[in-house]
C-alpha cells in the first residue's frame, strides 16, 4: 500500500503523542523514586539512552526532530516547533540525570572504598579530593536536572493538551486516543484527562465513537467497528440506529471468522432495530446474503436444523427490507 505524505505525518504525530504520554508517566515514577531516595541507575537505563530506539523518550525525540525540524520548519506551526525544542530539552536533562546517577552509584562507592585503604601521598590526596568534588557536583546537578525535567514535562503536557484538538482530522490519532483513554487519564489525572478528551471531541465521546465506528465499517473492519459502536452505546443505550450498526458489525465479524452461530444470533437481534439502518448502504441486503450462505454451508454439513434457521432468518430479513 502506498502511504501518502499526509498519512505518514498522521502516524508520526500519533507516535509523538503516544511516546510523550508514556515517557511522562514513566518519569513520574522515576521522580517519586528520587524523592524517596530509591532511584537507581537501572531505572534511568530503562528510561533514557542515546542508543536504544525502542525506548519511548528516544523515539519521541527522534520523531519530533524528523517531523518538526528536518522535514522543513516552514510546514510546521510555531507551537509544533516549541514542542520539538521542549522534547529535545527533556531528553538532554534526562541524559544529565543518567550521568549523575552513574557518578553517584558507580564511581563514588569505588573511590570511597579506595580512600579508606590508600596512604596519604600528595597525588592520592589530590585525586581523592577531585573525586569528592565530582560527587558533590553530581548531587547538585542531579537535583537541578530532576527539577528542570519535571518542570519541562509538566509544561509540555499542558502544551500537548492544547495541540491535540487541532489534530481532529488525524483519524489514526483520534482512534488511538479513543482506544487508550486510560493513557490520557494516567498522564493528566482522571478528571483532567476526561476534560482533555472532551475538548478533543466537543460532540461528545458517543459521537466520536460512532464516527470512528462508521469509518471502520466502511472499510469492512467489522471487529473494530463493533468495538467502537459498543463503546458509543454505553452513552446512548437506547439509540436503535446505533444498536443496529453494532449488531450488524458483530454479525458480519462472526461470519468472516466462521462463527456462524454468533453471526446468526446477532442478525436475529438486529431485526427489531433494523429500521435504524440506512437501507441505501445495503446493509440488510448483505445480512440476507450472509444468512443464505450460512444456510447453504449448514446444508452441506448436513446440519438441517441450523440451515433451516439461517434460511428462515434470510427470508425474514428480505420481507423486512421489502416493507422498508
N, C-alpha and C positions, 0 to 999 in steps of 0.2 A: 504494500500500500504506500503510495506517495504521500508524504507529510507536507502539507502546505506550510509556508513560512509562519503564518499567524498561529497555526495549530501547534507548531513546535514551541512558540513563545508561550502558549497556554500551558503546555506541560511543564515548562521550566518555572513559570510562576507558581504552579501547583507544588513543585518540588521546593521552591523557596519558602512557601507558606508552611508546608509540612515540616521541613527541616528546621525552620526557625522555632516553631511551636515545640518540637521535640527537644531542640537544644535548650530552649528556655526552661522547660520542665526539668531537664537533666541538670541544668545549672542551679535551679532552686534546691535540688537535693544536695548538690556539692556545697552550696552556701550554708545550708543547715549543718552539714558535717563540719564545715570550717568553724562555725560559731560554737559548736560543741567540742572543738579540739579533736575531732575524729577523722579529719580529712587526710587521706593518704595519696601518695604519688600515683598509685594504681587507679584511683578514682579519676585523676586527670588524664591518665594514659588511655582511658576508655572514652574520654570526652573530647580531647583535642590533640592533634598531631598535624605536622605539615606533610605527612606521607600517606596517610590512610584515607582514601576517598570514600570509604564506606561509612565513616563517622558523619552524623548529621551536620555538625558545625563546619567541618571541612567542606562537605558538599554544598552547604549553604553559601559559604564564602565564594567558592568557585562558580556556582550558578549565578550569584549576584554580579560578580565581575564579568562573566560572559555576557549576560543579558543587558546589564545597565552600564557597562563600560566598554568592553571590547567590540560589541556589535554596533557601536555608534551611539554616542550620547545624544545625538540630535533626535533620535527616535524615542528618547525617554523623558518623562516628566521630572521636574526638579525633585519631587517627593521620592521618586524611584532612585535618583542619584544619591539622595540623602540616605536612603535605606542601604545602598551599596557601601557608602562610607561608614555607616554605623556598624554594619555587619563586619566589615574589614577591621574596624577598631575593636570590636568584641573579640574577634579571633586573635588579634595580637595581644590583647590583655590576657586572654586565656593562656596563650603561649608563655607569657611572663609568669603567670601563676604556676604553670607546669614547671618552668625552670627554677623558680624559687623553692618549690616543694622538693625538687630534686636536690638542690643545695642543702636544704634543711634535713631531709630524710636520709640521703646517701652520704654526702660529704661530711656534714657536721659530726655524726657519731664516729666516723673514722678518724678525723683529726683530734677529736676529744680523747679517743682511746690512745692515740699516739702520744698526745700531750702528757698523759699520765705516766707514760713509760720513758719518754725521752729525757736526755740531760738538758742542760741549760746553756748550750753554746749560743753564740750571738746569732748565727744564721737560723738556728732552730727557733729561737725566740721570735725572730723577725717573721719567719714563715707562719708560726702559730698565731701571732698577733694579726697577721694579714688574714688568716682564715677566720679568726674571731670577728674581724670587721666585716668580712663577706657574709658571715652568718647573721650578724645584726642587720646589715643592709637587706638581706634576703627576707628577714622577718618584716621589716618595714615595707619593702616593696610588695610582699605578699598581701599585707593588709590594704595597701593602696590599690593594688590591681583588683583585689576582690571587691572593694567598694566601687571602683570605677566600672568593672564588668557588670555589677548589679545595677548601677545607675543606667548604663547604656542599654542593658537588656530591658529594663522597665520602660524607658522612653521609647525604645524601638518597638516594644509590644504595643504601646499606645499608637505609634505611627502605623503599624500593621493594621490595627483596628480601623483606622481612618482610610487606609488604602483599599481594604477588601471590598467595600460597596462599589468601588469603581471598576471592579473586575466581574461584575454581574454577567457580562456577556461571555465570560470564560466558563463554558459548560462543564469542562472536566474538573475545574476547581470547585464549582458550585456543587457538583455531585460528590466530590471528595468531602467537602465540609458537611454536607447533609449526612453522609455516612459516618462521619467522625466528629460529631458534635461534642463528644466527651473530650476530644483533644483540645478544643477551644475552651471548654469549661475547666479542664485541668490547668491550662495556662492562665486564663483570666480569672478563674474562680467561677463557681456555678452561676451566681446571679449575674455578674458582669458578662460571663460567657454567653448567657441567653440574650443579654442586651445586644451584644455584638452580632449575634445571629439574627436578631430582629431587625437590626439596621441593614444587614446584608439582604434580607428578604422582607421588604416592607409589606408585601402582600400576605405575609404570614407563612409559617412553616408548612401548613397544609397545602397552600398554593404552590410553594416551591417543590414539595414532594410530588404533587400532581403533575406539574410541568415537566419535571425530570422523568417521572414515570412514563409520560406520554412520549418523551424523546426515546427512551429505551424501547417502548412498544413499537414505534415507527421503524426502528432498526432491528426489530424482532429479537431483542434480548429479553425474552419473556420472564426469565427468573428475576432479573434486576427490576424489570417493570413491576412485577408483583410485589417485590420488596418495598419499592417506593410508594405504590398505591396503598399497601398495608400501613405504612407509616402515616400517610395522609389520612387514612380512615380513623386513626387514633384521635384526630382533631375534629373530623366530621363523620362520626359513625353512622349517621342516618342519611348520608348522601347516596342515593340509589345509583346515580351515574358513576360515582367513584367505586362503589361496591361492584358494579357491573364490570368495570375495567379491571379491577383486582381479580375477580373470578375468571374473567376471560383470559387474563395473563397466566393465572395458575393452571387453567385447563390446557392452554397451549403448551406451557412448560412441561406439564405432566405427559402430554402426548409425545413431545420430542425426546423425552427421557424414557420413553417406553413404559411409563407408569399409567397404564390405561385406566385402571380403576380410579386413581386420583383424578385423572382428567375428566372422567365421566361424572364424578361426584361434584367437581367444580362447575361443570356445564349444567348439571341438574339444578344446582343452587342459583345459577345465573338466570334461569328463565323468569323467576318472579321480578327481577330487577332489570330485565333486558331492555325495557323502554329507555333506560338511561344511556344505552349505547347509541352512538351515531351510526345509523344504517349506511350512510354514504361511505363509511370506512370499510364496509363489507365484513364487519366482524361476525355477524350472525351467519353469514354465508360460509365463513371459514369454520365456524363451530359445527354447522351441519356437515360440511365436507369431512371434517376430522372425525365426527361421530360415525359416519358411514365407513370411513377407512378402518376405524377401530372395530366396527361390527364385522366387516369382511375378514379382518385378521382373526377375530374370535371364531368365525365360522371355519376358517382354515385349520384352526387349532381344535376344532370340534367342541368348542365351548358355546353350545347353542343358547343357553340361558343368558349369558353375558352378551352374546351377539344380538339377541332379541332386544335386550335393554338398550344397547347402543343404537340400534337402528330405530327403535321406538323413540328415543330421545332426538334423533336426527329428524324424524317426522314432526315431532312437536315443535322443534326449532323452525322448521320450514313453514309450518302453519302459522306460527307466531310472526315470522318475517313477512308473510303474505298479508296478514292482517295489518301489520305496520305500514 
